[in-house]
Amino acid sequence: MLSLGYQILVAVLLGIFAGLFFGPFTDNLKPIGAAYTMLLQMAVLPYICFSLIHGLGSIAPATGKRLFKSGWPFLLTLWVLIFAMIFLLSYLIPTSLSPLIETFGIKEFEASFTKNFLANLIPQNPFYDIANNIVPAVAIFGLIGGIALMHIEKKEPLISALERINQTIEKILYWLGVLSPLGAFVYISIAFGTIYLEDLYKIQIYVIAFILTALFVTFLLLPLLLSTLTPLTYREAIGAFRTVCLLPFVTGLGPTALPFLNQYLKQLSRKHETHEKFRETSQTVLPIAYSFGNIGNAMVLFFIFFLSYYYHHPFSGFETLLLSLLTIPLSIGSSASNVNSIQFLIEQFKFPQGAFDFFLQIKSFTYNFQVMMSIASVLTLILLTLYAYYGLLKVQWKRLAVGLSSSFLLVSVIVFSFKSLIHFEDVYQNLYMKLRLSEVLANPPSTEILSLGQTGVPRTFADATLPESFQQILKSNVLKVGFFPSSIPFCYFNDRQELVGYDIAYAYELARNLNCKLQLIPFAFNQLAQDLTNGVFDIGMSSIIMSEDRLLRMDFTFPYYEDNNVLIVPAAKKNQFLHLKQVRAREGLKIGAGGEQIEIGKRNFPLATLVDLTDLDRFLKGDAEVILEAQTSAVIWCLSHPDYVTISYGDQLGKIYFSYPIRQHATDFGFFLNNWLTLKEQSGFKKRMYSYWIDGIRPTVRPPRWSLLRNVLHLSE
């Protein structure tokens, strides 16, 4: 019968073949993979907790101090090495300027961050932490419980009970190890059957850098430490890694290493049987190293650095230092806890909603290598601690110094050499200019877009007080919509000179639901009320602000969008506008604004000079020093104009509410529109439009993944 290692190898080969042959059909195996993962989680969290308590509690305080003194220098060394690699790699990532600078809410952010961070780290409720897979808190609870038990007298009954519990869990892990070929087959077949290679191409630089780092650390740095600090040779170190890292690497499941770690340590204890309690000591060190020595989890910092560039969310020097320090406690536990750490950092640092999905996409390519590096580091920490504790270290200082310095010199040369050759694509630079109505709207109505100065045939009303607007729309079978195309992402011309945007999509949808032709008519803001009254168009749809003054001259639907007022300023002068009180005190400051924003500007900046500036592109010509704009439009405009930034003061400049204006007294039309907007929200139309036009998330409709079954044998559609 084949050994377990060969069984796993056969399972991997079969998984690759199944993935290439069946393609996306392997996705049906996910329930099996999920069940295997859940069984591992069932065992590993209690194991971390109880093994820490048992391992520490079963030794004397003096022994615990000796182990700590033996192990902490090596744990520190491992963290220093991985941070050195991460900061070297981060040089490859270009720096980017944030399109949004928030000058408010710092105290609230600190309070929220501290509370949530401590909740992930401090075991306030261990049962909740275990149930919700909060691994750092579980590990900390086990550590505290073990240290406390260490100082208790007459603890043998509890130690015996904990030992039986651990033996039970280890037996479960052994059984799961026997099932590991099945897990390997499932995970490999799903990976090769469902991953699109074009996804890898988009992030190839990050993925390549990540994988090379994992290989470099696992097969060069860590074996170098073991072969220069212990009696083990480089070949023996690689053999040990192969024994304990193969299955975790194949499956991407760190807990699968536990039975192999136990098996290897048993073999090692026979080799050092002259040293009393070598086996027992290794069982004490194992759970500690497994919980606190997963340096592969520190690669979360590299991902956050990459994310900061990808989403134009740069960090200050202090934030970088803070993130680096937080990486250590957030990396406590198995590699699975890394997912929770990423989600925590994404939420706390206010990355876009799609950032976590982006991580899950990248994780498909990098996670297995991270697990491999983590398990290799755990074994390295165990061996170094044991050999130091028993006085078996054989330090070769010269070889160690030469090996480390030459290794990092090689990495530095590669990084600095390839920096100029690597090109990172800015996904936001032209994103919004490439958005199309055809990607989110099916069966659009017949549409006519008039030029500036054209009004078509206006509607006539026998009595200005009669609600005739809606009836005329239905009778004429034409919906007239007024637009002002200088408000990205609500209403603007894209790179094909197509009129698009959030509001324009709503205009198309409204005309389609009314079974009318659509006529889009340009307007000027100072003529808005008059054009509605005269029947030039039936409704305005271009991020129009509802205000008290306008309510006297036209009717509005319920607001469909809420935003803050902000300033757009040159990036080189951003420091001059960080404090609102100082900005308000500046006399003669030329502030551009358009439409209702002019009155808002006068109220907030009484000493400034307001310039009527409705086109943001005119700002580039120097007609104003800064411009007052809605935050959403400002941020998106700055994404494609990196020499400018948005300064947000929270709601200190007031909130604005976008609504659709209609002719005054058009009660029936207004009643219909309000109910129609409610239906659009309930049906999910609003969410889809927000995701596309505001967040810039384009829908992806892909053909089925290539497979032998479908593309070669043509046995499936």
C-alpha positions in Angstrom: 0.0 0.0 0.0 1.3 3.5 -0.9 2.5 5.7 2.0 0.5 8.8 2.8 3.0 11.0 1.0 2.7 9.1 -2.2 -1.1 9.0 -1.8 -1.1 12.8 -1.6 1.1 13.0 -4.7 -1.2 10.7 -6.6 -4.2 12.8 -5.4 -2.5 16.0 -6.6 -1.9 14.6 -10.1 -5.4 13.3 -10.3 -6.7 16.7 -9.1 -4.8 18.5 -11.8 -6.1 16.1 -14.5 -9.7 16.4 -13.2 -9.5 20.2 -13.1 -8.2 20.4 -16.7 -10.7 17.7 -17.9 -13.9 18.8 -16.2 -13.2 22.5 -15.9 -15.9 24.4 -14.0 -17.8 21.2 -13.3 -15.3 20.6 -10.5 -17.0 23.5 -8.6 -19.6 20.8 -7.6 -16.9 19.4 -5.3 -17.0 22.5 -3.1 -19.3 21.0 -0.5 -16.8 18.2 0.1 -14.0 20.7 0.5 -16.1 22.8 2.8 -16.9 19.8 4.9 -13.3 18.9 5.2 -12.3 22.5 6.2 -15.1 22.6 8.8 -13.9 19.3 10.3 -10.4 20.7 10.6 -11.7 23.9 12.2 -13.7 21.8 14.6 -10.5 20.2 15.9 -7.8 22.9 15.5 -9.3 25.7 17.6 -9.8 23.5 20.7 -6.4 22.0 20.0 -4.7 25.4 20.1 -6.5 26.4 23.3 -6.2 23.1 25.3 -2.7 22.2 24.1 -1.4 25.6 25.2 -3.0 25.3 28.6 -1.7 21.7 29.0 1.7 22.3 27.6 2.5 25.3 29.7 0.5 24.2 32.7 2.4 20.9 33.0 5.8 22.5 33.4 7.3 24.3 36.3 7.6 28.1 36.2 11.4 27.8 36.1 11.1 25.5 33.1 8.7 28.0 31.4 11.2 30.8 31.9 14.0 28.7 30.4 11.9 27.9 27.4 10.9 31.5 27.0 14.6 32.6 27.1 15.5 29.9 24.6 12.8 30.7 22.1 12.1 34.4 22.1 15.4 35.4 20.3 14.5 33.1 17.4 10.9 34.2 17.2 12.2 37.8 17.1 14.7 36.8 14.4 12.0 35.2 12.2 9.8 38.3 12.4 12.7 40.6 11.6 13.5 38.5 8.5 10.0 38.5 7.2 9.5 42.2 7.8 12.8 42.9 6.0 11.5 40.9 3.0 8.2 42.7 3.0 9.7 46.2 3.1 12.1 45.2 0.3 9.1 44.0 -1.8 7.1 47.1 -1.0 9.6 49.2 -2.9 8.2 47.5 -6.1 4.8 49.1 -5.4 4.4 52.6 -6.7 3.3 55.3 -4.4 0.0 56.9 -5.1 -1.8 60.0 -3.9 -5.2 59.6 -2.3 -8.0 61.4 -4.1 -9.7 62.1 -0.7 -8.2 63.6 2.4 -10.5 63.5 5.4 -9.8 66.1 8.1 -12.4 64.9 10.6 -13.4 62.0 12.7 -9.8 61.1 13.8 -10.8 60.5 17.5 -13.8 58.4 16.4 -11.6 56.3 14.1 -9.1 55.8 16.9 -11.8 54.7 19.4 -13.4 52.4 16.9 -10.1 50.9 15.8 -8.9 50.3 19.4 -12.2 48.7 20.4 -12.3 46.4 17.4 -8.6 45.6 17.5 -8.8 44.6 21.2 -11.9 42.5 20.5 -9.9 40.4 18.0 -7.0 40.1 20.4 -8.3 39.9 24.0 -10.4 36.9 24.9 -13.4 38.7 26.5 -15.6 35.6 25.8 -13.5 32.5 24.8 -16.6 30.6 23.8 -17.6 33.4 21.4 -14.1 33.5 20.0 -14.0 29.8 19.3 -17.4 29.8 17.7 -16.5 32.8 15.5 -13.0 31.6 14.6 -11.2 34.5 16.2 -7.9 32.6 16.5 -5.7 35.3 18.1 -8.1 35.7 21.0 -8.3 31.9 21.4 -4.5 31.6 21.4 -4.1 34.4 23.9 -6.7 32.7 26.2 -4.7 29.4 26.0 -1.5 31.3 26.7 -2.9 33.1 29.8 -4.6 29.9 31.0 -1.4 27.8 30.6 0.7 30.4 32.5 -1.9 30.5 35.3 -2.0 26.7 35.6 1.8 26.6 35.7 1.7 28.3 39.1 -1.0 26.1 40.6 -0.2 23.3 43.1 -1.9 19.9 43.0 -2.9 20.3 39.4 -2.2 16.7 38.3 -5.9 15.8 37.9 -6.5 18.7 35.6 -3.3 18.1 33.7 -4.4 14.5 33.2 -7.8 15.5 31.9 -6.2 18.1 29.5 -3.8 15.4 28.3 -6.7 13.1 27.5 -8.5 15.9 25.7 -5.5 16.6 23.6 -5.0 13.0 22.8 -8.6 12.8 21.7 -8.1 15.9 19.4 -4.8 14.5 18.1 -6.6 11.3 17.2 -9.2 13.3 15.3 -6.4 15.2 13.5 -4.8 11.9 12.6 -8.0 10.6 11.1 -8.3 13.8 9.1 -4.7 13.3 8.0 -5.7 9.9 6.7 -8.5 11.6 4.7 -6.0 14.2 3.5 -5.5 12.7 0.0 -9.3 13.2 -0.6 -8.9 16.9 0.6 -5.9 17.4 -1.7 -7.8 16.0 -4.7 -10.8 18.2 -4.1 -8.8 21.4 -3.6 -6.5 20.9 -6.5 -9.2 19.9 -8.9 -11.3 23.0 -7.9 -8.3 25.3 -8.3 -7.3 24.0 -11.7 -10.9 23.8 -12.9 -12.3 27.2 -11.9 -9.4 29.8 -11.9 -9.2 32.0 -14.9 -5.7 32.7 -16.1 -6.6 36.3 -17.1 -7.3 37.0 -13.4 -3.7 36.1 -12.7 -2.4 38.3 -15.5 -4.0 41.5 -13.9 -2.1 41.0 -10.6 0.9 39.1 -11.9 3.6 41.3 -10.4 2.1 41.0 -6.9 1.5 37.2 -7.2 5.0 36.6 -8.6 6.6 38.7 -5.9 4.6 36.9 -3.2 5.3 33.4 -4.5 9.0 34.0 -5.0 9.2 35.4 -1.4 7.5 32.3 0.0 9.9 30.1 -1.9 12.9 32.2 -0.9 12.0 32.1 2.8 11.0 28.4 2.9 13.9 26.9 0.9 16.7 29.3 1.6 16.4 31.5 4.6 14.8 29.0 7.0 17.0 26.1 6.1 20.0 28.5 6.3 19.0 29.2 9.9 18.7 25.6 10.8 21.8 24.4 9.1 24.0 27.2 10.7 22.5 27.1 14.2 21.7 23.4 14.8 23.3 20.0 14.0 20.9 19.6 11.1 22.3 19.9 7.6 20.6 21.9 4.8 19.4 18.6 3.2 17.9 17.4 6.5 16.1 20.7 6.9 14.6 20.5 3.5 13.6 16.9 4.1 11.8 18.0 7.3 10.0 20.8 5.5 8.9 18.3 2.8 7.5 16.0 5.5 5.4 18.7 7.3 4.7 21.2 4.5 3.5 19.1 1.6 -0.1 18.5 2.6 -0.7 22.0 4.0 0.7 23.5 0.7 -1.4 21.3 -1.5 -4.6 21.8 0.5 -4.0 25.4 1.7 -5.0 24.1 5.2 -2.4 24.8 7.9 -4.0 22.5 10.5 -3.3 19.4 8.3 0.4 19.9 9.4 -0.3 19.1 13.0 -0.2 15.3 12.8 2.9 15.5 10.6 4.6 17.9 13.0 3.8 15.4 15.8 5.2 12.5 13.8 8.4 14.4 12.9 9.0 15.4 16.5 8.5 11.8 17.7 11.2 10.7 15.2 13.5 13.5 16.4 12.9 12.6 20.0 14.2 9.1 19.3 17.4 10.6 17.9 17.9 12.6 21.1 16.6 10.0 23.5 19.5 10.6 25.8 18.0 14.0 26.7 15.3 13.5 29.3 11.8 14.6 28.4 12.8 15.8 24.9 9.5 14.5 23.6 7.4 16.1 26.4 9.2 19.5 25.9 8.5 19.3 22.1 4.8 18.9 22.9 5.0 22.0 25.1 6.7 24.0 22.4 4.6 22.8 19.5 1.3 24.6 20.3 3.2 27.8 21.3 5.1 27.8 18.0 2.0 27.0 16.0 0.1 29.8 17.5 2.8 32.5 17.5 5.3 31.5 14.8 3.2 31.7 11.6 5.3 34.4 10.0 3.7 33.7 6.7 0.7 35.6 8.1 2.8 38.8 8.1 2.4 38.8 4.3 -1.0 40.5 5.1 1.1 43.7 5.4 2.4 43.3 1.8 -1.2 42.9 0.6 -2.3 46.0 2.4 0.6 47.9 0.9 -0.5 46.7 -2.6 -4.1 47.5 -1.8 -3.2 51.0 -0.8 -1.8 51.6 -4.3 -4.6 49.7 -6.1 -7.3 51.8 -4.4 -5.4 55.1 -4.1 -5.3 54.8 -0.4 -1.7 55.7 0.7 -0.6 55.6 4.3 1.5 58.1 6.2 4.7 57.1 7.9 3.0 56.8 11.2 0.2 54.7 9.7 2.8 52.4 8.1 4.5 52.0 11.4 1.2 51.3 13.1 0.2 48.7 10.5 3.6 47.0 10.8 3.2 46.7 14.6 -0.4 45.5 14.3 0.7 42.8 11.9 2.3 40.8 14.7 -0.7 40.4 17.0 -3.1 40.0 14.0 -0.9 37.2 12.7 -1.3 35.1 15.9 -2.9 31.7 15.2 -3.2 29.6 12.0 -3.1 30.9 8.5 -6.9 30.8 8.5 -6.9 33.7 11.0 -5.2 35.8 8.3 -8.5 36.1 6.5 -10.1 37.7 9.6 -7.1 40.1 9.9 -7.5 41.3 6.3 -11.2 41.9 6.7 -10.6 43.8 9.9 -8.0 46.1 8.3 -10.1 46.7 5.2 -13.0 47.8 7.4 -11.1 49.9 9.8 -9.1 51.8 7.1 -12.2 52.3 5.0 -11.1 50.6 1.8 -13.9 50.2 -0.8 -16.4 47.4 -0.5 -14.8 45.3 -3.2 -11.4 45.2 -1.5 -12.2 42.0 0.4 -13.5 40.3 -2.7 -10.3 41.4 -4.4 -8.3 39.7 -1.6 -10.3 36.5 -2.0 -9.5 36.6 -5.7 -5.8 37.0 -5.1 -5.9 34.4 -2.3 -6.6 31.7 -4.8 -3.0 32.2 -6.2 -1.0 33.0 -3.1 -2.6 31.4 -0.1 -1.1 27.9 -0.5 2.4 29.4 -0.6 1.6 31.5 2.5 0.6 28.3 4.4 3.7 26.5 3.3 5.9 29.4 4.5 4.0 29.5 7.8 4.3 25.8 8.6 8.0 25.9 7.7 8.5 28.8 10.1 6.6 27.0 12.8 8.9 23.9 12.5 12.0 26.2 12.4 10.9 27.9 15.6 10.3 24.6 17.3 13.6 23.1 16.4 15.6 26.2 17.3 13.9 26.5 20.7 14.4 22.8 21.5 18.1 22.8 20.5 18.7 26.0 22.4 16.9 24.6 25.5 19.0 21.4 25.6 22.2 23.2 24.7 22.6 21.5 21.3 23.0 24.6 19.2 26.1 24.5 16.9 26.3 28.1 15.7 28.4 28.8 12.6 28.5 32.6 12.8 30.6 33.2 9.7 28.4 31.0 7.5 25.3 32.5 9.0 26.4 36.1 8.4 27.6 35.5 4.9 24.5 33.5 4.0 22.0 36.1 5.3 23.9 39.1 3.9 24.4 37.6 0.4 20.7 36.4 0.4 19.3 39.9 1.1 21.9 41.5 -1.2 20.6 39.3 -4.0 17.0 40.2 -3.3 17.8 43.9 -3.1 19.6 43.8 -6.4 16.7 42.0 -8.0 14.1 44.4 -6.5 16.0 47.6 -7.4 16.8 46.3 -10.9 13.2 45.3 -11.8 11.7 48.5 -10.3 12.0 50.5 -13.5 10.9 47.5 -15.7 7.6 46.8 -13.8 4.5 48.6 -14.8 1.4 48.6 -12.5 -1.8 49.5 -14.3 -3.9 52.2 -12.6 -7.3 50.6 -12.7 -9.0 53.9 -11.9 -7.3 56.2 -14.3 -9.8 55.7 -17.2 -12.3 53.5 -15.5 -15.3 55.8 -15.4 -14.7 57.1 -18.9 -15.0 53.5 -20.2 -18.4 52.8 -18.5 -21.2 52.1 -21.0 -25.0 52.1 -20.6 -25.1 48.9 -22.7 -23.3 47.0 -19.9 -26.1 47.5 -17.4 -29.2 48.2 -19.4 -31.0 45.8 -21.7 -33.6 46.8 -24.4 -33.1 50.5 -24.1 -35.9 52.8 -25.5 -35.6 54.8 -28.7 -33.5 57.8 -27.7 -32.8 61.3 -29.2 -30.1 63.5 -27.7 -30.4 67.1 -28.5 -27.6 69.6 -28.8 -27.1 72.7 -26.7 -29.7 75.3 -27.9 -32.2 72.7 -29.2 -35.3 72.2 -27.2 -37.6 70.3 -29.4 -41.3 70.9 -29.3 -42.2 72.1 -25.8 -45.4 71.0 -24.0 -48.3 73.4 -23.6 -50.5 73.6 -20.6 -53.9 75.1 -20.6 -53.8 75.9 -16.9 -50.6 76.2 -15.0 -52.3 74.8 -11.9 -53.6 71.6 -13.5 -51.5 68.4 -13.2 -51.3 67.8 -16.9 -47.6 66.7 -17.2 -48.1 63.0 -16.7 -51.0 62.7 -19.0 -49.1 64.6 -21.8 -46.1 62.3 -21.4 -48.3 59.2 -21.8 -50.3 60.6 -24.7 -47.3 61.9 -26.6 -45.4 58.7 -26.0 -42.3 60.8 -25.4 -40.4 61.4 -22.1 -38.4 64.7 -22.2 -35.5 64.7 -19.7 -33.3 67.6 -19.0 -29.6 67.0 -18.5 -26.4 68.9 -17.7 -23.4 66.7 -18.7 -20.7 67.9 -16.3 -21.3 65.8 -13.2 -19.4 62.6 -13.3 -20.5 59.9 -12.4 -24.2 61.0 -12.6 -24.3 62.6 -16.1 -21.3 62.9 -18.4 -19.9 62.0 -21.8 -17.6 59.0 -21.8 -14.6 58.3 -24.0 -16.9 57.4 -26.9 -18.8 60.7 -26.5 -21.8 58.7 -25.3 -24.1 60.4 -22.7 -23.9 58.1 -19.7 -24.1 58.1 -15.9 -26.2 57.1 -12.9 -29.0 59.6 -13.6 -28.9 58.9 -17.4 -29.4 55.2 -16.6 -32.4 56.1 -14.5 -33.7 58.2 -17.4 -33.5 55.3 -19.8 -35.2 53.0 -17.3 -38.0 55.5 -16.7 -38.7 55.8 -20.4 -38.6 52.1 -20.8 -41.0 51.5 -18.0 -43.4 54.2 -19.4 -43.1 52.6 -22.8 -42.0 56.0 -24.2 -39.4 57.3 -26.5 -36.6 59.2 -24.7 -35.6 62.8 -25.6 -32.6 64.1 -23.7 -32.5 67.9 -23.7 -29.5 70.0 -22.3 -30.2 72.9 -19.9 -28.5 75.6 -18.0 -29.0 75.7 -14.2 -30.2 79.3 -14.2 -33.0 78.3 -16.6 -34.0 75.0 -14.8 -37.2 76.2 -13.2 -38.3 78.2 -16.2 -37.7 75.3 -18.6 -39.7 73.0 -16.4 -42.6 75.5 -16.1 -42.6 76.1 -19.9 -42.6 72.4 -20.7 -39.2 72.3 -22.4 -38.6 69.0 -20.5 -40.6 67.0 -18.0 -37.9 66.1 -15.5 -34.4 67.1 -14.7 -31.9 64.2 -14.1 -28.3 65.4 -13.5 -27.4 65.3 -9.8 -29.6 68.3 -9.1 -29.6 69.6 -5.6 -32.9 70.0 -3.8 -32.9 73.3 -1.9 -35.3 75.6 -0.1 -35.0 78.2 -2.8 -35.8 75.7 -5.6 -38.7 74.2 -3.7 -40.5 77.6 -4.2 -40.2 77.3 -8.0 -40.4 73.6 -8.8 -41.4 70.2 -7.2 -39.0 67.4 -6.4 -39.1 63.7 -5.9 -37.9 62.2 -2.7 -34.1 62.5 -2.5 -32.3 59.5 -4.0 -28.7 60.4 -3.0 -27.0 62.1 -0.1 -23.6 63.7 -0.2 -21.2 66.1 1.6 -19.8 69.3 0.2 -16.0 69.3 -0.3 -13.3 71.3 -1.8 -11.1 70.2 -4.8 -7.6 71.7 -4.4 -4.2 71.3 -6.1 -2.3 68.5 -4.5 0.8 70.6 -4.1 -1.2 73.1 -2.0 -3.3 70.6 0.1 -1.7 71.6 3.4 -3.1 75.1 3.0 -6.7 73.7 3.1 -6.5 71.1 5.9 -8.1 73.5 8.5 -11.5 74.8 7.6 -11.3 77.7 10.1 -8.2 79.0 8.3 -9.8 78.6 4.9 -12.9 80.5 5.9 -10.7 83.4 7.2 -8.9 83.8 3.8 -10.1 86.9 2.0 -10.5 86.9 -1.8 -10.1 83.2 -2.2 -11.5 82.3 -5.6 -13.9 79.4 -5.2 -15.5 77.9 -8.2 -19.0 76.5 -7.9 -22.0 75.8 -10.1 -25.8 75.9 -9.7 -27.0 75.7 -6.1 -23.4 75.2 -4.9 -22.8 79.0 -5.4 -25.3 79.8 -2.6 -23.7 77.1 -0.4 -20.3 78.6 -1.1 -21.5 82.1 -0.1 -22.9 80.8 3.2 -19.7 78.8 4.1 -17.1 81.3 2.8 -18.4 84.8 3.2 -14.9 86.4 2.6 -14.2 84.4 -0.6 -15.0 85.3 -4.2 -17.4 82.9 -5.8 -16.9 82.1 -9.4 -19.7 80.6 -11.5 -17.9 77.4 -12.7 -20.2 74.5 -13.7 -17.6 72.6 -15.7 -14.8 71.0 -13.7 -12.5 71.0 -16.7 -12.5 74.8 -16.6 -10.9 74.5 -13.2 -7.8 73.2 -14.9 -7.4 76.5 -16.8 -7.0 78.4 -13.5 -10.4 80.1 -13.4 -10.6 79.4 -9.7 -8.1 78.4 -6.9 -10.4 75.7 -5.5 -13.8 74.4 -6.4 -16.8 73.5 -4.3 -18.3 70.2 -5.3 -20.2 67.1 -4.1 -17.8 64.6 -2.6 -18.7 61.6 -4.9 -18.1 63.7 -8.1 -15.0 65.3 -6.6 -13.3 62.1 -5.7 -14.0 60.4 -9.0 -12.8 63.5 -10.9 -9.6 63.5 -8.9 -8.9 59.8 -9.7 -8.3 60.8 -13.3 -6.6 64.1 -12.3 -3.9 63.0 -9.9 -2.6 66.5 -9.5 -5.7 67.4 -7.5 -7.2 66.1 -4.2 -10.5 66.3 -2.4 -10.5 67.9 1.0 -13.5 66.7 3.1 -14.5 68.4 6.4 -17.2 65.9 7.1 -20.6 67.6 7.2 -19.2 71.0 8.3 -19.9 72.4 4.8 -23.4 70.9 5.0 -25.0 68.0 3.3 -26.7 68.1 -0.1 -29.5 65.9 -1.4 -29.9 65.0 -5.0 -33.5 64.8 -6.3 -35.3 64.9 -9.6 -37.1 68.2 -10.2 -40.4 68.4 -12.1 -42.9 71.1 -13.0 -44.6 72.7 -10.1 -48.1 71.3 -9.3 -47.4 68.1 -11.4 -48.8 66.1 -8.5 -49.7 63.0 -10.4 -46.3 62.8 -12.0 -44.6 63.3 -8.7 -46.7 60.7 -7.0 -45.8 58.2 -9.7 -42.1 59.0 -9.6 -41.8 58.5 -5.8 -43.5 55.1 -6.0 -41.4 54.2 -9.1 -38.1 55.1 -7.2 -39.2 52.9 -4.3 -39.8 50.0 -6.7 -36.4 50.5 -8.3 -34.8 50.3 -4.9 -36.7 47.2 -3.9 -36.0 45.4 -7.2 -32.3 45.9 -6.8 -32.0 48.3 -9.8 -30.6 51.1 -7.5 -28.0 48.8 -6.0 -26.8 47.6 -9.4 -26.6 51.2 -10.7 -24.7 52.3 -7.6 -22.3 49.5 -7.9 -21.6 50.2 -11.5 -21.6 54.1 -11.7 -20.5 55.0 -8.2 -18.3 52.2 -7.1 -17.0 51.5 -10.7 -17.6 47.7 -10.4 -18.2 46.4 -13.9 -20.3 43.3 -14.3 -18.3 40.4 -15.7 -20.0 37.8 -18.0 -17.5 35.2 -18.8 -17.7 32.1 -21.0 -17.2 28.8 -19.2 -13.6 28.0 -18.2 -11.6 26.0 -20.8 -11.7 22.2 -20.3 -10.9 19.1 -22.2 -14.5 17.9 -21.8 -16.1 21.0 -23.4 -13.5 22.5 -25.7 -11.7 19.3 -27.0 -14.2 16.5 -26.8 -17.3 18.7 -27.2 -19.3 16.6 -24.7 -20.7 19.5 -22.8 -22.1 23.0 -23.5 
